[in-house]
Amino acid sequence: MARSANSPLSFRPEQGSIPESPGVYRFSDAQGRVIYVGKAKSLRQRLNSYFADFASLHPRTQTMLTTATAVDWTVVGTEVEALQLEYSWIKEFDPRFNVKYRDDKSYPFLAVTMGDAFPRVQVLRGAKRKGTRYFGPYSHAWAIRETVDLLLRVFPVRTCSAGVFKRAGQIGRPCLLGYIDKCSAPCVGKVTEEEHRQLAEDFCDFMAGNTTRFIKRLERAMRDAAGTEEYERAARLRDDIQALQRALEKQAVVLGDSTDCDVVALVEDPLEAAVQVFYVRGGRIRGQRGWVVDKVEESTPGDLVEHFLLQMYGEATPEAVPREVLVPVLPPEAAAVAELLSEQRGARVEVRVPQRGDKKTLMGTVERNAKESLAQHKLRRASDLTTRSRALQEIADALDLDQAPLRIECYDVSHLQGDDVVASMVVFEDGLVRKSEYRRFAIRGTAGQGDVASIYEVIYRRFKRHVEERAASGELDPEPIDPETGKPRRFAYPPNLVVVDGGPAQVAAAQRALDELGVDDVSVSGLAKRLEEVWLPGDDQPVILPRSSEGLYLLQRVRDEAHRFAITYHRSKRAKSVTESVLDDIRGLGSTRKQALLKRFGSVKRLQGATVDEICEVPGIGLSTAEAIVAALKGEAT
């Protein structure tokens, strides 16, 4: 196996030496550390793709190949074996270029330490411990404590620490919970070790979803007590039943009673992805958990789902794997993943995409939670002062700027097949959004000529106004408030950096607009969506920021915000033009009368609800025209 520094061709395997069998491969660096693990149906076809055309590879893949100095592989017999070996190698070597999911926050679990002689119920976070049953995770620890407080009335399992338990046994007196019947007090021998373990097992069964038999058992006991006139015992059993029912009410019913499934939703952008899982047992949502991941390799949604399922269930206990896993898209090797999970569970597991009904609706709810999780993750990351400062400095270093770009303006163009062309301008100052500085443009002179011409027009218009305001004030940096009018100047401050959504052509157009206006103190760059490449004017090659760069993350946020703002404006403008076009077809209704109608009623929708007499009240609208308007709008409404 050949080794060298930085050249992938130097360790390319000999022609014909790679088998065509399915298998798992791994790339290693000069120190022998495994940096990437992958699997393939055909090792030869997959590995040859890395060395065939280096320039066409994704930049992150290029970085992996230039870091690697060796590649080896292991042939396996089936796709399931490939999945198992891939997971084992990823777990063993922790390769830096593989996808790694991490909790988006610390989730608490309800834990029962069944490995102890006297099992204990408690709230736990972090790594799971052997011999302990876990339920959840829950969004808040107080939610667990409320549930436990209700269940201890029926299942009085110990909740005290080892020290308290030992001390109570030494003095022969239980704690307060033992006196109020919320602990069976095994510490002082009120119950035997076997009796206490049975209570713990019943507690676990109830939490696992086997609720009906406990409630029915208590109801029978309550009726028997009432029949023998043991009314105090019957009342206590009634209160126990109500406690169990209140505990169940805290878990929303979403599906049929026999449904056990995990619902997985995925939301991604070019740099990161967020995953949310709802755990449904017995038709009720028993827990929720979220993960985020940096996309350190080029991955499809199906790839991300496959990696996630392997990570989540890789070391799960059989009872933690549900009968059904609902996913947004099927993984590439869906049948193999399902077989692997079935082996893990010891029974058949189905992996599928819900198409309709309650499960499809629940998937939508989980997806909304994933979107919120990704937004909160971005917000936490963006709100950190140190992170923002590092991001701005990384941008300055990468683009060779004289100083950190404290004010960044980003421009994007939106249209539908060349119609209703609009552009947006968003502003970030010190790495934070300044929505009061946002502007939007209706493209006129270059409409229909493409994004490049539109970028030129919007940059020229924006900086032409800035040049004019600077000339009128006689200052290089005029005050943002006009002293004569008392109103804010629209373009008082120039940015340190202009970012356009696009590649070399868009960057060249923006730079040409600035050159024609004589603006030489503003830097220009472009961010291309497909490969997240940063382009500078006149450069033949893009600037590739490291995948972990906070600077790249900030540029992406700026670009995405400009895109969102442009799309919002385009949709509103198009919706208005579509509704107003209905009036254009009415004979005898010119632009003046149309404007008078819209001024009077406010919108076409309100005009649709108007009567002929109300329309006739508008100056210039006669009876025949009013009747024509009503007829046209009624037809449009139907």
Residue pairs with C-beta under 8 A, 6 or more apart in sequence:
1 11
1 13
1 70
1 71
1 72
2 10
2 11
2 12
2 70
3 10
3 11
3 30
3 69
3 70
4 10
4 11
4 69
5 30
5 69
6 66
7 66
8 50
8 51
8 54
8 65
8 66
8 68
9 51
10 69
11 68
11 69
11 70
11 71
12 51
13 47
13 71
18 43
18 44
18 47
18 48
18 73
19 43
19 44
19 73
19 75
20 42
20 43
20 44
20 45
21 42
21 43
21 75
21 76
22 39
22 40
22 41
22 42
22 43
22 75
22 76
22 77
22 78
22 79
22 82
23 39
23 40
23 43
23 73
23 74
23 75
23 76
23 82
24 37
24 38
24 39
24 40
24 73
24 74
24 76
24 82
24 85
24 86
24 89
25 37
25 38
25 39
25 40
25 43
25 46
25 47
25 71
25 72
25 73
25 74
26 34
26 36
26 37
26 38
26 71
26 72
26 73
26 89
26 93
26 95
27 34
27 35
27 36
27 64
27 65
27 68
27 70
27 71
27 97
28 34
28 35
28 68
28 69
28 70
28 71
28 72
29 35
29 67
29 68
29 69
30 69
33 93
34 89
34 93
34 95
35 64
35 67
35 68
35 95
35 96
35 97
36 64
36 68
36 95
36 96
36 97
36 98
36 297
37 86
37 89
37 90
37 93
37 95
37 98
38 46
38 86
39 82
39 83
39 85
39 86
40 46
40 47
40 82
41 79
43 73
43 75
47 71
47 73
50 57
50 61
50 65
54 62
54 65
57 65
58 297
58 298
58 531
59 531
59 532
59 533
59 544
60 97
60 296
60 297
60 298
60 547
61 297
61 298
63 97
63 544
63 546
63 547
64 97
64 297
67 97
74 85
76 82
76 85
78 336
79 333
79 335
79 336
80 336
80 339
80 340
80 343
82 333
82 336
83 310
83 333
83 336
83 337
83 340
84 340
86 310
87 310
87 311
87 314
89 95
90 98
91 314
94 100
96 296
97 296
97 297
98 296
98 297
98 307
99 293
99 295
99 296
99 297
99 299
99 303
99 304
99 307
100 293
100 294
100 296
101 275
101 291
101 292
101 293
101 307
101 308
101 311
101 312
102 291
102 292
102 293
103 289
103 290
103 291
104 274
104 290
104 291
104 292
104 373
104 376
104 377
105 290
106 125
106 126
107 125
107 136
107 137
107 138
107 139
107 289
107 290
108 123
108 124
108 125
108 136
108 137
108 138
108 140
108 141
108 144
109 123
109 124
109 125
109 128
109 134
109 135
109 136
109 137
109 138
109 144
109 287
110 121
110 123
110 134
110 135
110 136
110 138
110 144
110 147
110 148
110 207
111 121
111 122
111 123
111 124
111 129
111 132
111 133
111 134
111 135
112 119
112 120
112 121
112 132
112 133
112 135
112 157
112 200
112 203
112 204
112 207
113 119
113 120
113 122
113 129
113 131
113 132
114 131
114 132
114 133
114 200
114 201
114 204
115 129
115 130
115 131
115 132
116 131
117 193
118 158
118 165
118 186
118 187
118 193
118 196
118 197
119 157
119 158
119 196
119 197
119 200
120 157
120 158
120 159
120 160
120 161
120 165
121 148
121 152
121 157
121 158
121 159
121 200
121 203
122 159
123 141
123 144
123 145
124 132
124 134
128 134
133 204
134 320
135 204
135 207
135 208
135 286
135 287
136 144
136 279
136 286
136 287
137 287
137 288
137 289
138 144
138 287
138 288
139 288
143 250
146 250
147 247
147 250
148 159
149 182
150 243
150 244
150 246
150 247
151 203
151 206
151 207
151 243
151 244
151 247
152 159
152 177
152 182
152 183
153 181
153 182
153 239
153 240
153 243
154 206
154 214
154 218
154 240
154 243
154 244
155 199
155 200
155 202
155 203
155 206
156 177
156 181
156 182
156 183
156 184
156 199
157 183
157 184
157 196
157 199
157 200
157 203
158 165
158 183
158 184
158 186
158 187
158 196
159 177
159 183
160 168
160 175
160 177
160 183
160 187
164 175
165 187
166 187
168 174
168 175
168 178
168 185
168 187
168 188
169 187
169 188
172 188
173 188
174 183
174 185
174 187
174 188
174 190
175 183
177 183
178 184
178 185
178 187
178 188
178 190
184 190
184 191
184 195
184 196
184 199
185 191
186 192
186 193
186 195
186 196
191 199
202 214
205 214
206 214
206 244
207 286
208 281
208 319
209 260
209 281
209 282
209 284
209 286
210 282
211 244
211 248
211 282
214 244
215 241
215 244
215 245
218 237
218 240
218 241
218 244
219 241
221 237
222 234
222 237
222 238
222 241
223 234
225 231
225 233
225 234
225 237
226 234
248 284
251 284
251 285
251 286
252 284
252 285
253 283
253 284
254 280
254 283
254 284
254 285
254 358
254 362
255 261
255 280
255 283
255 358
255 359
255 362
256 283
257 282
257 283
258 282
258 283
259 280
259 282
259 283
259 324
260 280
260 281
260 282
260 322
260 323
260 324
261 280
261 322
261 323
261 324
261 325
261 326
261 359
262 277
262 278
262 279
262 280
262 322
262 324
262 325
262 326
263 277
263 278
263 280
263 326
263 359
263 362
263 363
263 366
264 275
264 276
264 277
264 305
264 308
264 309
264 325
264 326
264 327
264 328
264 366
265 275
265 276
265 277
265 328
265 363
265 366
265 367
265 369
265 370
266 273
266 274
266 275
266 301
266 304
266 305
266 308
266 327
266 328
266 329
266 367
266 370
267 273
267 274
267 367
267 370
267 371
267 373
267 374
268 274
268 295
268 301
268 304
268 374
269 374
269 556
269 560
270 295
270 529
270 532
270 556
271 294
271 295
271 532
271 547
271 552
271 553
271 556
272 292
272 293
272 294
272 295
272 374
272 377
272 378
273 292
273 293
273 295
273 304
273 374
274 290
274 291
274 292
274 293
274 370
274 371
274 373
274 374
274 377
275 290
275 291
275 292
275 293
275 304
275 308
275 370
276 288
276 289
276 290
276 366
276 367
276 369
276 370
276 373
277 288
277 289
277 290
277 312
277 366
278 285
278 287
278 288
278 362
278 365
278 366
278 369
279 285
279 286
279 287
279 288
279 289
279 322
280 286
280 322
280 362
281 322
288 369
290 369
290 370
290 373
291 308
292 373
292 374
292 377
293 304
293 308
294 547
294 548
295 304
296 547
299 307
300 332
301 328
301 329
302 329
302 330
302 331
302 332
303 331
303 332
305 327
305 328
305 329
305 330
305 331
306 331
306 332
306 333
306 337
309 325
309 327
309 331
309 337
309 341
309 351
310 337
310 340
313 320
313 321
313 341
313 344
316 344
318 344
318 345
318 346
321 341
321 344
321 345
321 349
322 345
322 349
323 345
323 347
323 348
323 349
323 350
324 349
324 350
324 351
324 352
325 341
325 349
325 350
325 351
325 352
326 352
326 353
326 354
326 359
326 362
326 363
327 351
327 352
327 353
328 353
328 363
328 367
329 353
330 351
330 352
330 353
331 337
331 351
334 351
337 351
338 349
338 350
338 351
341 349
341 351
342 348
342 349
354 360
354 362
354 363
378 557
381 387
381 553
382 388
382 431
382 432
382 554
382 557
383 432
387 550
388 430
388 431
388 432
388 550
388 554
389 404
389 431
390 550
390 551
391 431
391 549
391 550
391 551
391 553
391 554
392 404
392 405
392 406
392 430
392 431
392 551
392 554
393 404
393 551
394 545
394 549
394 550
394 551
394 552
395 401
395 404
395 405
395 497
395 551
395 554
395 555
396 402
396 403
396 404
396 405
397 551
398 534
398 543
398 545
398 549
398 551
399 497
399 523
399 525
399 534
399 536
399 543
401 496
401 497
401 523
403 496
404 496
405 495
405 496
405 497
405 523
406 429
406 430
406 496
407 427
407 428
407 429
407 493
407 494
407 495
407 496
407 497
408 427
408 428
408 429
408 495
408 496
408 497
408 498
408 499
408 558
409 425
409 426
409 427
409 462
409 495
409 497
409 498
409 499
410 425
410 426
410 428
410 498
410 499
410 500
410 501
410 558
410 559
410 561
410 562
411 423
411 424
411 425
411 455
411 458
411 459
411 462
411 498
411 499
411 500
411 501
411 510
411 562
412 423
412 424
412 500
412 501
412 559
412 562
412 563
412 565
412 566
413 421
413 422
413 423
413 443
413 451
413 454
413 455
413 458
413 501
413 566
414 421
414 422
414 423
414 424
414 563
414 566
414 567
414 569
414 570
415 421
415 422
415 443
415 447
415 454
415 570
416 570
416 574
418 447
418 448
418 450
419 448
419 574
420 570
420 573
420 574
420 577
421 442
421 443
421 446
421 447
421 448
421 454
422 440
422 441
422 442
422 443
422 566
422 569
422 570
422 573
423 440
423 441
423 443
423 454
423 455
423 457
423 458
423 566
424 438
424 439
424 440
424 441
424 562
424 563
424 565
424 566
424 569
425 438
425 439
425 440
425 441
425 458
425 462
425 562
426 433
426 438
426 558
426 561
426 562
426 565
427 433
427 434
427 437
427 438
427 495
428 434
428 554
428 557
428 558
428 561
429 437
431 554
433 561
438 565
439 462
439 490
440 565
440 566
440 569
441 457
441 458
441 461
441 462
442 573
443 454
443 457
443 458
444 457
445 457
446 453
446 454
446 456
446 457
447 454
451 502
451 506
452 502
452 505
452 506
452 508
452 509
453 509
455 500
455 502
455 506
455 509
455 510
456 509
456 510
456 512
456 513
459 498
459 500
459 509
459 510
459 513
459 514
460 513
460 516
460 517
462 491
463 491
463 494
463 513
463 514
463 517
463 519
463 522
464 517
465 490
465 491
466 491
466 492
466 494
466 519
467 517
467 518
467 519
469 478
469 489
469 490
469 491
469 492
470 476
470 477
470 478
472 478
473 479
477 492
477 493
477 494
478 489
478 492
479 489
479 492
480 488
480 489
480 492
480 493
481 487
481 488
481 489
482 488
482 489
494 519
494 521
494 522
495 522
496 522
496 523
497 522
497 523
497 524
497 525
498 510
498 514
498 522
498 523
498 524
498 525
499 525
499 526
499 527
499 555
499 558
499 559
499 562
500 506
500 507
500 509
500 510
500 524
500 525
500 526
500 527
501 526
501 527
501 529
501 559
501 562
501 563
502 526
502 527
502 528
502 535
503 526
503 528
503 533
503 535
503 542
504 526
504 535
504 539
506 526
507 524
507 525
507 526
507 535
507 536
507 537
508 537
508 538
510 524
510 526
510 537
511 524
511 537
511 538
514 520
514 522
514 524
524 536
524 537
525 534
525 535
525 536
525 543
525 555
526 534
526 535
527 533
527 534
527 535
527 555
527 556
527 559
528 535
528 542
529 559
531 542
532 545
532 552
532 556
533 542
533 543
533 544
534 542
534 543
534 544
534 545
534 552
534 555
535 542
535 543
536 543
545 551
545 552
545 555
546 552
579 603
579 604
579 605
580 594
580 598
580 604
582 604
582 632
582 633
582 636
583 589
583 594
583 597
583 604
583 629
583 632
584 594
585 632
586 625
586 628
586 629
586 632
587 628
588 624
588 625
588 628
589 597
589 625
589 628
589 629
592 620
593 618
593 620
593 621
593 625
596 618
596 619
596 620
596 621
597 607
597 615
597 618
597 621
597 629
598 604
598 607
600 617
600 618
601 607
601 610
604 633
607 615
607 629
607 633
608 633
608 634
608 636
608 637
610 630
611 630
612 623
612 626
612 627
612 630
613 626
615 621
615 626
615 629
615 630
616 622
616 623
616 626
621 629
